């Protein structure tokens, strides 16, 4: 008889441990997809968007060349 009760308590302990499994899976899935998404955004989308915006800026009629950078070299005594 004790064997039967011990088996039921073992099943109850297993159920207790499994209760948070779905929450852990969903949090893990959200974390993994977030990391993959942010990596793809950083590696692919941001540089592409930068190039596209540079091309749009170069085509605009107001795009004038910036003045040349002049540096005066002085010797401090």
Gaussian input, Z-matrix of N, CA and C with variables (Angstrom, degrees):
# hf/3-21g

backbone

0 1
 N
 C     1     B1
 C     2     B2     1     A1
 N     3     B3     2     A2     1     D1
 C     4     B4     3     A3     2     D2
 C     5     B5     4     A4     3     D3
 N     6     B6     5     A5     4     D4
 C     7     B7     6     A6     5     D5
 C     8     B8     7     A7     6     D6
 N     9     B9     8     A8     7     D7
 C    10    B10     9     A9     8     D8
 C    11    B11    10    A10     9     D9
 N    12    B12    11    A11    10    D10
 C    13    B13    12    A12    11    D11
 C    14    B14    13    A13    12    D12
 N    15    B15    14    A14    13    D13
 C    16    B16    15    A15    14    D14
 C    17    B17    16    A16    15    D15
 N    18    B18    17    A17    16    D16
 C    19    B19    18    A18    17    D17
 C    20    B20    19    A19    18    D18
 N    21    B21    20    A20    19    D19
 C    22    B22    21    A21    20    D20
 C    23    B23    22    A22    21    D21
 N    24    B24    23    A23    22    D22
 C    25    B25    24    A24    23    D23
 C    26    B26    25    A25    24    D24
 N    27    B27    26    A26    25    D25
 C    28    B28    27    A27    26    D26
 C    29    B29    28    A28    27    D27
 N    30    B30    29    A29    28    D28
 C    31    B31    30    A30    29    D29
 C    32    B32    31    A31    30    D30
 N    33    B33    32    A32    31    D31
 C    34    B34    33    A33    32    D32
 C    35    B35    34    A34    33    D33
 N    36    B36    35    A35    34    D34
 C    37    B37    36    A36    35    D35
 C    38    B38    37    A37    36    D36
 N    39    B39    38    A38    37    D37
 C    40    B40    39    A39    38    D38
 C    41    B41    40    A40    39    D39
 N    42    B42    41    A41    40    D40
 C    43    B43    42    A42    41    D41
 C    44    B44    43    A43    42    D42
 N    45    B45    44    A44    43    D43
 C    46    B46    45    A45    44    D44
 C    47    B47    46    A46    45    D45
 N    48    B48    47    A47    46    D46
 C    49    B49    48    A48    47    D47
 C    50    B50    49    A49    48    D48
 N    51    B51    50    A50    49    D49
 C    52    B52    51    A51    50    D50
 C    53    B53    52    A52    51    D51
 N    54    B54    53    A53    52    D52
 C    55    B55    54    A54    53    D53
 C    56    B56    55    A55    54    D54
 N    57    B57    56    A56    55    D55
 C    58    B58    57    A57    56    D56
 C    59    B59    58    A58    57    D57
 N    60    B60    59    A59    58    D58
 C    61    B61    60    A60    59    D59
 C    62    B62    61    A61    60    D60
 N    63    B63    62    A62    61    D61
 C    64    B64    63    A63    62    D62
 C    65    B65    64    A64    63    D63
 N    66    B66    65    A65    64    D64
 C    67    B67    66    A66    65    D65
 C    68    B68    67    A67    66    D66
 N    69    B69    68    A68    67    D67
 C    70    B70    69    A69    68    D68
 C    71    B71    70    A70    69    D69
 N    72    B72    71    A71    70    D70
 C    73    B73    72    A72    71    D71
 C    74    B74    73    A73    72    D72
 N    75    B75    74    A74    73    D73
 C    76    B76    75    A75    74    D74
 C    77    B77    76    A76    75    D75
 N    78    B78    77    A77    76    D76
 C    79    B79    78    A78    77    D77
 C    80    B80    79    A79    78    D78
 N    81    B81    80    A80    79    D79
 C    82    B82    81    A81    80    D80
 C    83    B83    82    A82    81    D81
 N    84    B84    83    A83    82    D82
 C    85    B85    84    A84    83    D83
 C    86    B86    85    A85    84    D84
 N    87    B87    86    A86    85    D85
 C    88    B88    87    A87    86    D86
 C    89    B89    88    A88    87    D87
 N    90    B90    89    A89    88    D88
 C    91    B91    90    A90    89    D89
 C    92    B92    91    A91    90    D90
 N    93    B93    92    A92    91    D91
 C    94    B94    93    A93    92    D92
 C    95    B95    94    A94    93    D93
 N    96    B96    95    A95    94    D94
 C    97    B97    96    A96    95    D95
 C    98    B98    97    A97    96    D96
 N    99    B99    98    A98    97    D97
 C   100   B100    99    A99    98    D98
 C   101   B101   100   A100    99    D99
 N   102   B102   101   A101   100   D100
 C   103   B103   102   A102   101   D101
 C   104   B104   103   A103   102   D102
 N   105   B105   104   A104   103   D103
 C   106   B106   105   A105   104   D104
 C   107   B107   106   A106   105   D105
 N   108   B108   107   A107   106   D106
 C   109   B109   108   A108   107   D107
 C   110   B110   109   A109   108   D108
 N   111   B111   110   A110   109   D109
 C   112   B112   111   A111   110   D110
 C   113   B113   112   A112   111   D111
 N   114   B114   113   A113   112   D112
 C   115   B115   114   A114   113   D113
 C   116   B116   115   A115   114   D114
 N   117   B117   116   A116   115   D115
 C   118   B118   117   A117   116   D116
 C   119   B119   118   A118   117   D117
 N   120   B120   119   A119   118   D118
 C   121   B121   120   A120   119   D119
 C   122   B122   121   A121   120   D120
 N   123   B123   122   A122   121   D121
 C   124   B124   123   A123   122   D122
 C   125   B125   124   A124   123   D123
 N   126   B126   125   A125   124   D124
 C   127   B127   126   A126   125   D125
 C   128   B128   127   A127   126   D126
 N   129   B129   128   A128   127   D127
 C   130   B130   129   A129   128   D128
 C   131   B131   130   A130   129   D129
 N   132   B132   131   A131   130   D130
 C   133   B133   132   A132   131   D131
 C   134   B134   133   A133   132   D132
 N   135   B135   134   A134   133   D133
 C   136   B136   135   A135   134   D134
 C   137   B137   136   A136   135   D135
 N   138   B138   137   A137   136   D136
 C   139   B139   138   A138   137   D137
 C   140   B140   139   A139   138   D138
 N   141   B141   140   A140   139   D139
 C   142   B142   141   A141   140   D140
 C   143   B143   142   A142   141   D141
 N   144   B144   143   A143   142   D142
 C   145   B145   144   A144   143   D143
 C   146   B146   145   A145   144   D144
 N   147   B147   146   A146   145   D145
 C   148   B148   147   A147   146   D146
 C   149   B149   148   A148   147   D147
 N   150   B150   149   A149   148   D148
 C   151   B151   150   A150   149   D149
 C   152   B152   151   A151   150   D150
 N   153   B153   152   A152   151   D151
 C   154   B154   153   A153   152   D152
 C   155   B155   154   A154   153   D153
 N   156   B156   155   A155   154   D154
 C   157   B157   156   A156   155   D155
 C   158   B158   157   A157   156   D156
 N   159   B159   158   A158   157   D157
 C   160   B160   159   A159   158   D158
 C   161   B161   160   A160   159   D159
 N   162   B162   161   A161   160   D160
 C   163   B163   162   A162   161   D161
 C   164   B164   163   A163   162   D162
 N   165   B165   164   A164   163   D163
 C   166   B166   165   A165   164   D164
 C   167   B167   166   A166   165   D165
 N   168   B168   167   A167   166   D166
 C   169   B169   168   A168   167   D167
 C   170   B170   169   A169   168   D168
 N   171   B171   170   A170   169   D169
 C   172   B172   171   A171   170   D170
 C   173   B173   172   A172   171   D171
 N   174   B174   173   A173   172   D172
 C   175   B175   174   A174   173   D173
 C   176   B176   175   A175   174   D174
 N   177   B177   176   A176   175   D175
 C   178   B178   177   A177   176   D176
 C   179   B179   178   A178   177   D177
 N   180   B180   179   A179   178   D178
 C   181   B181   180   A180   179   D179
 C   182   B182   181   A181   180   D180
 N   183   B183   182   A182   181   D181
 C   184   B184   183   A183   182   D182
 C   185   B185   184   A184   183   D183
 N   186   B186   185   A185   184   D184
 C   187   B187   186   A186   185   D185
 C   188   B188   187   A187   186   D186
 N   189   B189   188   A188   187   D187
 C   190   B190   189   A189   188   D188
 C   191   B191   190   A190   189   D189
 N   192   B192   191   A191   190   D190
 C   193   B193   192   A192   191   D191
 C   194   B194   193   A193   192   D192
 N   195   B195   194   A194   193   D193
 C   196   B196   195   A195   194   D194
 C   197   B197   196   A196   195   D195
 N   198   B198   197   A197   196   D196
 C   199   B199   198   A198   197   D197
 C   200   B200   199   A199   198   D198
 N   201   B201   200   A200   199   D199
 C   202   B202   201   A201   200   D200
 C   203   B203   202   A202   201   D201
 N   204   B204   203   A203   202   D202
 C   205   B205   204   A204   203   D203
 C   206   B206   205   A205   204   D204
 N   207   B207   206   A206   205   D205
 C   208   B208   207   A207   206   D206
 C   209   B209   208   A208   207   D207
 N   210   B210   209   A209   208   D208
 C   211   B211   210   A210   209   D209
 C   212   B212   211   A211   210   D210
 N   213   B213   212   A212   211   D211
 C   214   B214   213   A213   212   D212
 C   215   B215   214   A214   213   D213
 N   216   B216   215   A215   214   D214
 C   217   B217   216   A216   215   D215
 C   218   B218   217   A217   216   D216
 N   219   B219   218   A218   217   D217
 C   220   B220   219   A219   218   D218
 C   221   B221   220   A220   219   D219
 N   222   B222   221   A221   220   D220
 C   223   B223   222   A222   221   D221
 C   224   B224   223   A223   222   D222
 N   225   B225   224   A224   223   D223
 C   226   B226   225   A225   224   D224
 C   227   B227   226   A226   225   D225
 N   228   B228   227   A227   226   D226
 C   229   B229   228   A228   227   D227
 C   230   B230   229   A229   228   D228

   B1=1.4306
   B2=1.5263
   B3=1.3079
   B4=1.4593
   B5=1.5241
   B6=1.2991
   B7=1.4532
   B8=1.5351
   B9=1.3145
   B10=1.4568
   B11=1.5216
   B12=1.3220
   B13=1.4667
   B14=1.5299
   B15=1.3043
   B16=1.4630
   B17=1.5297
   B18=1.3249
   B19=1.4570
   B20=1.5171
   B21=1.3241
   B22=1.4581
   B23=1.5282
   B24=1.3027
   B25=1.4572
   B26=1.5158
   B27=1.3273
   B28=1.4546
   B29=1.5282
   B30=1.3447
   B31=1.4533
   B32=1.5231
   B33=1.3187
   B34=1.4611
   B35=1.5274
   B36=1.3228
   B37=1.4700
   B38=1.5240
   B39=1.3093
   B40=1.4647
   B41=1.5210
   B42=1.3272
   B43=1.4641
   B44=1.5198
   B45=1.3276
   B46=1.4573
   B47=1.5242
   B48=1.3195
   B49=1.4594
   B50=1.5227
   B51=1.3185
   B52=1.4624
   B53=1.5167
   B54=1.3079
   B55=1.4593
   B56=1.5165
   B57=1.2938
   B58=1.4575
   B59=1.5130
   B60=1.3209
   B61=1.4687
   B62=1.5223
   B63=1.3135
   B64=1.4606
   B65=1.5162
   B66=1.3089
   B67=1.4626
   B68=1.5201
   B69=1.3143
   B70=1.4531
   B71=1.5204
   B72=1.3317
   B73=1.4632
   B74=1.5234
   B75=1.3326
   B76=1.4628
   B77=1.5219
   B78=1.3226
   B79=1.4675
   B80=1.5231
   B81=1.3161
   B82=1.4590
   B83=1.5114
   B84=1.3276
   B85=1.4614
   B86=1.5185
   B87=1.3281
   B88=1.4663
   B89=1.5251
   B90=1.3164
   B91=1.4658
   B92=1.5235
   B93=1.3202
   B94=1.4607
   B95=1.5264
   B96=1.3236
   B97=1.4636
   B98=1.5285
   B99=1.3182
   B100=1.4608
   B101=1.5128
   B102=1.3138
   B103=1.4645
   B104=1.5245
   B105=1.3254
   B106=1.4669
   B107=1.5251
   B108=1.3274
   B109=1.4609
   B110=1.5142
   B111=1.3191
   B112=1.4605
   B113=1.5215
   B114=1.3253
   B115=1.4629
   B116=1.5192
   B117=1.3138
   B118=1.4696
   B119=1.5246
   B120=1.3152
   B121=1.4633
   B122=1.5191
   B123=1.2949
   B124=1.4630
   B125=1.5165
   B126=1.3117
   B127=1.4621
   B128=1.5266
   B129=1.3133
   B130=1.4621
   B131=1.5202
   B132=1.2915
   B133=1.4641
   B134=1.5231
   B135=1.3119
   B136=1.4620
   B137=1.5280
   B138=1.3338
   B139=1.4703
   B140=1.5330
   B141=1.3155
   B142=1.4661
   B143=1.5188
   B144=1.2978
   B145=1.4620
   B146=1.5280
   B147=1.3124
   B148=1.4637
   B149=1.5181
   B150=1.3326
   B151=1.4643
   B152=1.5192
   B153=1.3121
   B154=1.4649
   B155=1.5300
   B156=1.3106
   B157=1.4662
   B158=1.5208
   B159=1.3220
   B160=1.4640
   B161=1.5247
   B162=1.3297
   B163=1.4582
   B164=1.5211
   B165=1.3155
   B166=1.4637
   B167=1.5263
   B168=1.3186
   B169=1.4632
   B170=1.5242
   B171=1.3221
   B172=1.4646
   B173=1.5241
   B174=1.3041
   B175=1.4711
   B176=1.5172
   B177=1.3042
   B178=1.4594
   B179=1.5311
   B180=1.3442
   B181=1.4713
   B182=1.5322
   B183=1.2987
   B184=1.4574
   B185=1.5180
   B186=1.3077
   B187=1.4568
   B188=1.5216
   B189=1.2921
   B190=1.4564
   B191=1.5239
   B192=1.3156
   B193=1.4575
   B194=1.5254
   B195=1.3025
   B196=1.4594
   B197=1.5259
   B198=1.3035
   B199=1.4719
   B200=1.5280
   B201=1.3182
   B202=1.4705
   B203=1.5217
   B204=1.2726
   B205=1.4460
   B206=1.5222
   B207=1.2947
   B208=1.4630
   B209=1.5264
   B210=1.2858
   B211=1.4543
   B212=1.5241
   B213=1.2993
   B214=1.4532
   B215=1.5186
   B216=1.3006
   B217=1.4550
   B218=1.5314
   B219=1.2646
   B220=1.4657
   B221=1.5163
   B222=1.2735
   B223=1.4572
   B224=1.5209
   B225=1.3000
   B226=1.4652
   B227=1.5252
   B228=1.3387
   B229=1.4579
   B230=1.4994
   A1=112.06
   A2=116.61
   A3=118.84
   A4=110.97
   A5=116.20
   A6=119.17
   A7=110.86
   A8=117.27
   A9=120.47
   A10=111.92
   A11=116.64
   A12=119.25
   A13=111.26
   A14=116.12
   A15=119.83
   A16=110.05
   A17=116.25
   A18=120.11
   A19=110.83
   A20=118.27
   A21=121.08
   A22=111.09
   A23=117.40
   A24=118.60
   A25=110.66
   A26=117.70
   A27=120.95
   A28=109.95
   A29=116.85
   A30=120.27
   A31=111.23
   A32=116.95
   A33=119.94
   A34=110.62
   A35=117.37
   A36=120.23
   A37=110.98
   A38=116.87
   A39=119.93
   A40=111.09
   A41=116.54
   A42=120.00
   A43=110.94
   A44=116.30
   A45=120.28
   A46=110.91
   A47=116.29
   A48=119.46
   A49=111.30
   A50=118.52
   A51=121.90
   A52=113.19
   A53=118.73
   A54=120.04
   A55=112.61
   A56=118.84
   A57=120.89
   A58=114.01
   A59=117.48
   A60=120.19
   A61=111.75
   A62=118.90
   A63=120.76
   A64=111.43
   A65=117.20
   A66=120.08
   A67=110.32
   A68=117.13
   A69=120.21
   A70=111.38
   A71=116.62
   A72=120.15
   A73=111.16
   A74=117.04
   A75=119.24
   A76=111.18
   A77=117.90
   A78=119.99
   A79=110.24
   A80=116.96
   A81=120.48
   A82=112.11
   A83=117.41
   A84=120.87
   A85=110.85
   A86=116.91
   A87=120.58
   A88=111.11
   A89=116.54
   A90=120.44
   A91=111.01
   A92=116.53
   A93=120.63
   A94=111.56
   A95=117.30
   A96=119.38
   A97=111.06
   A98=117.33
   A99=119.83
   A100=112.21
   A101=117.16
   A102=120.28
   A103=111.04
   A104=116.88
   A105=119.82
   A106=110.42
   A107=116.07
   A108=119.85
   A109=112.66
   A110=117.36
   A111=119.28
   A112=111.40
   A113=117.09
   A114=119.82
   A115=110.59
   A116=117.03
   A117=119.74
   A118=111.16
   A119=116.35
   A120=120.03
   A121=110.35
   A122=117.40
   A123=121.58
   A124=111.97
   A125=117.15
   A126=120.81
   A127=112.12
   A128=118.22
   A129=120.52
   A130=113.59
   A131=117.76
   A132=120.64
   A133=112.12
   A134=118.30
   A135=120.70
   A136=111.80
   A137=120.80
   A138=118.76
   A139=112.98
   A140=116.99
   A141=119.64
   A142=111.04
   A143=116.35
   A144=120.56
   A145=111.18
   A146=117.27
   A147=121.24
   A148=111.03
   A149=117.48
   A150=121.48
   A151=110.45
   A152=117.34
   A153=120.97
   A154=110.31
   A155=116.79
   A156=119.23
   A157=112.13
   A158=118.63
   A159=120.91
   A160=110.98
   A161=117.00
   A162=120.29
   A163=111.31
   A164=117.61
   A165=120.98
   A166=109.77
   A167=116.34
   A168=119.93
   A169=111.04
   A170=117.95
   A171=121.43
   A172=111.39
   A173=118.52
   A174=121.76
   A175=113.25
   A176=117.16
   A177=119.18
   A178=109.98
   A179=117.33
   A180=120.14
   A181=112.59
   A182=118.02
   A183=120.41
   A184=112.59
   A185=117.05
   A186=119.62
   A187=109.53
   A188=115.85
   A189=121.18
   A190=107.71
   A191=113.69
   A192=117.81
   A193=108.92
   A194=116.96
   A195=118.41
   A196=110.33
   A197=117.40
   A198=118.85
   A199=110.04
   A200=115.74
   A201=117.48
   A202=111.00
   A203=114.99
   A204=121.97
   A205=108.62
   A206=115.81
   A207=119.73
   A208=108.98
   A209=114.00
   A210=120.41
   A211=107.58
   A212=115.55
   A213=119.74
   A214=108.99
   A215=113.40
   A216=118.24
   A217=108.44
   A218=116.26
   A219=120.73
   A220=108.50
   A221=113.45
   A222=118.32
   A223=108.31
   A224=115.26
   A225=120.04
   A226=108.78
   A227=115.00
   A228=120.23
   A229=111.15
   D1=-38.10
   D2=-179.47
   D3=-65.29
   D4=-31.41
   D5=179.31
   D6=-62.43
   D7=-39.37
   D8=179.09
   D9=-66.19
   D10=-41.67
   D11=179.16
   D12=-69.02
   D13=-37.23
   D14=178.84
   D15=-64.13
   D16=-38.36
   D17=179.45
   D18=-65.46
   D19=-39.84
   D20=179.73
   D21=-67.55
   D22=-39.26
   D23=178.28
   D24=-67.92
   D25=-32.97
   D26=176.93
   D27=-64.44
   D28=-42.99
   D29=177.21
   D30=-63.82
   D31=-38.10
   D32=178.03
   D33=-64.84
   D34=-39.45
   D35=177.27
   D36=-64.66
   D37=-40.00
   D38=178.13
   D39=-64.71
   D40=-40.21
   D41=177.28
   D42=-62.31
   D43=-39.87
   D44=179.38
   D45=-62.90
   D46=-39.10
   D47=-179.25
   D48=-72.38
   D49=-28.26
   D50=-177.45
   D51=-84.85
   D52=-8.22
   D53=-174.75
   D54=-63.23
   D55=-34.48
   D56=-179.38
   D57=-91.86
   D58=5.68
   D59=-174.77
   D60=-65.51
   D61=-42.29
   D62=-179.53
   D63=-66.15
   D64=-38.81
   D65=177.87
   D66=-65.36
   D67=-40.67
   D68=179.00
   D69=-65.66
   D70=-38.41
   D71=178.73
   D72=-65.05
   D73=-43.26
   D74=-178.66
   D75=-69.45
   D76=-37.09
   D77=176.98
   D78=-67.49
   D79=-40.81
   D80=177.52
   D81=-64.63
   D82=-40.09
   D83=178.35
   D84=-64.83
   D85=-43.46
   D86=179.25
   D87=-63.97
   D88=-39.52
   D89=179.22
   D90=-66.42
   D91=-46.12
   D92=-178.80
   D93=-63.66
   D94=-47.35
   D95=-179.86
   D96=-66.99
   D97=-32.77
   D98=176.20
   D99=-65.59
   D100=-41.13
   D101=178.38
   D102=-67.15
   D103=-41.92
   D104=178.68
   D105=-65.61
   D106=-43.43
   D107=-179.96
   D108=-63.69
   D109=-43.13
   D110=-179.66
   D111=-68.17
   D112=-33.76
   D113=176.74
   D114=-66.31
   D115=-45.12
   D116=178.26
   D117=-63.38
   D118=-39.53
   D119=178.42
   D120=-62.64
   D121=-44.27
   D122=-177.93
   D123=-68.95
   D124=-41.62
   D125=-173.61
   D126=-80.73
   D127=-38.28
   D128=-171.11
   D129=-106.81
   D130=-51.11
   D131=-169.06
   D132=-74.88
   D133=-43.72
   D134=-175.67
   D135=-64.11
   D136=-49.17
   D137=177.14
   D138=-63.06
   D139=-37.99
   D140=178.42
   D141=-63.39
   D142=-44.05
   D143=178.30
   D144=-63.29
   D145=-37.82
   D146=177.57
   D147=-61.48
   D148=-45.13
   D149=179.78
   D150=-64.42
   D151=-43.38
   D152=179.96
   D153=-62.41
   D154=-44.81
   D155=179.43
   D156=-66.58
   D157=-33.82
   D158=174.89
   D159=-64.12
   D160=-41.24
   D161=179.30
   D162=-66.63
   D163=-39.65
   D164=178.06
   D165=-64.75
   D166=-41.39
   D167=179.96
   D168=-66.30
   D169=-37.43
   D170=-179.87
   D171=-68.22
   D172=-29.06
   D173=-179.45
   D174=-81.96
   D175=-17.07
   D176=-176.63
   D177=-69.07
   D178=143.56
   D179=-177.20
   D180=-68.86
   D181=-21.74
   D182=-179.08
   D183=-84.06
   D184=1.04
   D185=-176.53
   D186=-77.15
   D187=101.63
   D188=177.55
   D189=-106.28
   D190=152.39
   D191=179.12
   D192=-69.26
   D193=137.58
   D194=178.71
   D195=-68.16
   D196=153.48
   D197=179.48
   D198=-63.84
   D199=147.66
   D200=-178.47
   D201=-65.73
   D202=149.17
   D203=-179.22
   D204=-83.98
   D205=120.71
   D206=178.58
   D207=-111.66
   D208=136.10
   D209=179.95
   D210=-123.55
   D211=123.51
   D212=176.33
   D213=-95.01
   D214=125.36
   D215=179.31
   D216=-94.44
   D217=121.99
   D218=178.04
   D219=-124.03
   D220=148.23
   D221=-179.23
   D222=-104.27
   D223=122.28
   D224=179.48
   D225=-90.29
   D226=127.87
   D227=-179.58
   D228=-102.55

